[in-house]
């Protein structure tokens, strides 16, 4: 199996990131990194609109992700699958923090950003916000009950803005209306696309240096 480096599965809440990441990790026999939602004590208050809890919640996620994606940890394996993209930090910070809180957050992010491994491939999952909201309701997490469609629409727009000018690594965009990330054959189809895209990108880099 190809060595893919750090694979980041990205997309809005409810789109199927953790499900796909788990399948990829199993098929590739690769370490899986999952976001530590359950360990964030400030998240329920933040999602309920508590502005005072927002900074603490975003800083918790920032430090957790920085620890999980430390270069030494990631580079120890030929392939690592992560169910989030580190760049989502700024998306959520900008949506949830006021100007003063953002200035504090910016300073902390600058300090940790240089220490983390960057993704070698991003799988960007896309679906309608209606479908994502339905999945969120079906899984019934208490801290997600306050999520609304307008909020998801804003989040979707922020992700689209992020990837519109993305140039750090290859991005495979997957429309989840056409793929079922729970289905083994669909996941293997996506994996084939990932390996092809990664190989093409590596060939392009090699040709630049030759």
PyMOL commands that set and color helices and strands:
alter all, ss='L'
color gray80, all
select helices_A, chain A and resi 17-28+37-39+43-47+51-68+71-74+88-96+99-113+129-139+142-144+149-164+184-209
alter helices_A, ss='H'
color red, helices_A
select strands_A, chain A and resi 5-10+31-33+79-82+121-126+170-175
alter strands_A, ss='S'
color yellow, strands_A
deselect
rebuild
show_as cartoon
